[in-house]
Amino acid sequence: MPEAFFGSHGKNFVFQRALVVLASEILEPLNRALLARQFWRILLYPNSLKPKVLKIRYFPSCSIMKSKLGCNPSFMWRNQQN
C-alpha cells in the first residue's frame, strides 16, 4: 500500500492490528480448550490441591457442576464457568 496513504508509521499499525485480530481468533478457542481441560482434571482428581482450594473459595456448599458465579470471581474461575 502506498506510504502516502498510511504515512510512515501506518504500515506498522496495520500490521500490529492484523496480528491482534489473528491472535484473538486463534487464542480464544485455544484458551477455551485449555480451560475445559482444567475443568475436566478438577472432575477427575478432586483430591488434588487445585480442586480443594477452588472448593473452599468458590463452592463450599455445593459441587463444581452446580456452582454459580459469585460477586467477585477470579479470572480463571470466570472463564471456567463460561
C-alpha positions as protocol buffer text, in pm:
chain_id: "A"
residue {
  index: 1
  type: MET
  ca { x: 0 y: 0 z: 0 }
}
residue {
  index: 2
  type: PRO
  ca { x: 130 y: 346 z: -73 }
}
residue {
  index: 3
  type: GLU
  ca { x: 313 y: 524 z: 205 }
}
residue {
  index: 4
  type: ALA
  ca { x: 118 y: 840 z: 133 }
}
residue {
  index: 5
  type: PHE
  ca { x: -200 y: 661 z: 243 }
}
residue {
  index: 6
  type: PHE
  ca { x: -66 y: 521 z: 574 }
}
residue {
  index: 7
  type: GLY
  ca { x: 218 y: 757 z: 648 }
}
residue {
  index: 8
  type: SER
  ca { x: 549 y: 638 z: 783 }
}
residue {
  index: 9
  type: HIS
  ca { x: 404 y: 461 z: 1089 }
}
residue {
  index: 10
  type: GLY
  ca { x: 79 y: 343 z: 931 }
}
residue {
  index: 11
  type: LYS
  ca { x: 221 y: 18 z: 798 }
}
residue {
  index: 12
  type: ASN
  ca { x: 332 y: -87 z: 1144 }
}
residue {
  index: 13
  type: PHE
  ca { x: -7 y: -2 z: 1289 }
}
residue {
  index: 14
  type: VAL
  ca { x: -193 y: -205 z: 1026 }
}
residue {
  index: 15
  type: PHE
  ca { x: 45 y: -499 z: 1075 }
}
residue {
  index: 16
  type: GLN
  ca { x: 10 y: -486 z: 1455 }
}
residue {
  index: 17
  type: ARG
  ca { x: -369 y: -463 z: 1429 }
}
residue {
  index: 18
  type: ALA
  ca { x: -375 y: -764 z: 1196 }
}
residue {
  index: 19
  type: LEU
  ca { x: -166 y: -960 z: 1446 }
}
residue {
  index: 20
  type: VAL
  ca { x: -404 y: -870 z: 1730 }
}
residue {
  index: 21
  type: VAL
  ca { x: -707 y: -983 z: 1531 }
}
residue {
  index: 22
  type: LEU
  ca { x: -537 y: -1303 z: 1419 }
}
residue {
  index: 23
  type: ALA
  ca { x: -415 y: -1380 z: 1771 }
}
residue {
  index: 24
  type: SER
  ca { x: -761 y: -1332 z: 1918 }
}
residue {
  index: 25
  type: GLU
  ca { x: -912 y: -1566 z: 1659 }
}
residue {
  index: 26
  type: ILE
  ca { x: -651 y: -1832 z: 1732 }
}
residue {
  index: 27
  type: LEU
  ca { x: -603 y: -1788 z: 2106 }
}
residue {
  index: 28
  type: GLU
  ca { x: -967 y: -1772 z: 2214 }
}
residue {
  index: 29
  type: PRO
  ca { x: -1052 y: -2131 z: 2107 }
}
residue {
  index: 30
  type: LEU
  ca { x: -718 y: -2250 z: 2243 }
}
residue {
  index: 31
  type: ASN
  ca { x: -784 y: -2078 z: 2576 }
}
residue {
  index: 32
  type: ARG
  ca { x: -1131 y: -2237 z: 2597 }
}
residue {
  index: 33
  type: ALA
  ca { x: -982 y: -2580 z: 2523 }
}
residue {
  index: 34
  type: LEU
  ca { x: -719 y: -2540 z: 2794 }
}
residue {
  index: 35
  type: LEU
  ca { x: -980 y: -2425 z: 3046 }
}
residue {
  index: 36
  type: ALA
  ca { x: -1202 y: -2719 z: 2956 }
}
residue {
  index: 37
  type: ARG
  ca { x: -907 y: -2948 z: 3018 }
}
residue {
  index: 38
  type: GLN
  ca { x: -850 y: -2790 z: 3362 }
}
residue {
  index: 39
  type: PHE
  ca { x: -1219 y: -2830 z: 3444 }
}
residue {
  index: 40
  type: TRP
  ca { x: -1201 y: -3196 z: 3339 }
}
residue {
  index: 41
  type: ARG
  ca { x: -894 y: -3253 z: 3559 }
}
residue {
  index: 42
  type: ILE
  ca { x: -1080 y: -3097 z: 3853 }
}
residue {
  index: 43
  type: LEU
  ca { x: -1358 y: -3350 z: 3799 }
}
residue {
  index: 44
  type: LEU
  ca { x: -1117 y: -3643 z: 3760 }
}
residue {
  index: 45
  type: TYR
  ca { x: -887 y: -3557 z: 4050 }
}
residue {
  index: 46
  type: PRO
  ca { x: -1100 y: -3394 z: 4320 }
}
residue {
  index: 47
  type: ASN
  ca { x: -843 y: -3462 z: 4594 }
}
residue {
  index: 48
  type: SER
  ca { x: -558 y: -3266 z: 4437 }
}
residue {
  index: 49
  type: LEU
  ca { x: -466 y: -2918 z: 4559 }
}
residue {
  index: 50
  type: LYS
  ca { x: -636 y: -2701 z: 4295 }
}
residue {
  index: 51
  type: PRO
  ca { x: -986 y: -2851 z: 4336 }
}
residue {
  index: 52
  type: LYS
  ca { x: -957 y: -2829 z: 4713 }
}
residue {
  index: 53
  type: VAL
  ca { x: -862 y: -2461 z: 4700 }
}
residue {
  index: 54
  type: LEU
  ca { x: -1136 y: -2382 z: 4448 }
}
residue {
  index: 55
  type: LYS
  ca { x: -1394 y: -2569 z: 4656 }
}
residue {
  index: 56
  type: ILE
  ca { x: -1304 y: -2377 z: 4972 }
}
residue {
  index: 57
  type: ARG
  ca { x: -1305 y: -2043 z: 4788 }
}
residue {
  index: 58
  type: TYR
  ca { x: -1589 y: -2072 z: 4537 }
}
residue {
  index: 59
  type: PHE
  ca { x: -1827 y: -2355 z: 4618 }
}
residue {
  index: 60
  type: PRO
  ca { x: -1808 y: -2461 z: 4983 }
}
residue {
  index: 61
  type: SER
  ca { x: -2169 y: -2584 z: 4998 }
}
residue {
  index: 62
  type: CYS
  ca { x: -2218 y: -2740 z: 4651 }
}
residue {
  index: 63
  type: SER
  ca { x: -2034 y: -2926 z: 4377 }
}
residue {
  index: 64
  type: ILE
  ca { x: -1840 y: -2771 z: 4091 }
}
residue {
  index: 65
  type: MET
  ca { x: -2115 y: -2867 z: 3846 }
}
residue {
  index: 66
  type: LYS
  ca { x: -2388 y: -2687 z: 4043 }
}
residue {
  index: 67
  type: SER
  ca { x: -2189 y: -2377 z: 4133 }
}
residue {
  index: 68
  type: LYS
  ca { x: -2269 y: -2028 z: 4007 }
}
residue {
  index: 69
  type: LEU
  ca { x: -2051 y: -1719 z: 3974 }
}
residue {
  index: 70
  type: GLY
  ca { x: -2013 y: -1521 z: 4294 }
}
residue {
  index: 71
  type: CYS
  ca { x: -1988 y: -1146 z: 4333 }
}
residue {
  index: 72
  type: ASN
  ca { x: -1609 y: -1128 z: 4283 }
}
residue {
  index: 73
  type: PRO
  ca { x: -1483 y: -1428 z: 4081 }
}
residue {
  index: 74
  type: SER
  ca { x: -1124 y: -1462 z: 3969 }
}
residue {
  index: 75
  type: PHE
  ca { x: -1035 y: -1450 z: 3601 }
}
residue {
  index: 76
  type: MET
  ca { x: -968 y: -1827 z: 3596 }
}
residue {
  index: 77
  type: TRP
  ca { x: -1297 y: -1915 z: 3763 }
}
residue {
  index: 78
  type: ARG
  ca { x: -1498 y: -1673 z: 3546 }
}
residue {
  index: 79
  type: ASN
  ca { x: -1355 y: -1833 z: 3231 }
}
residue {
  index: 80
  type: GLN
  ca { x: -1418 y: -2186 z: 3351 }
}
residue {
  index: 81
  type: GLN
  ca { x: -1784 y: -2103 z: 3409 }
}
residue {
  index: 82
  type: ASN
  ca { x: -1843 y: -1967 z: 3055 }
}
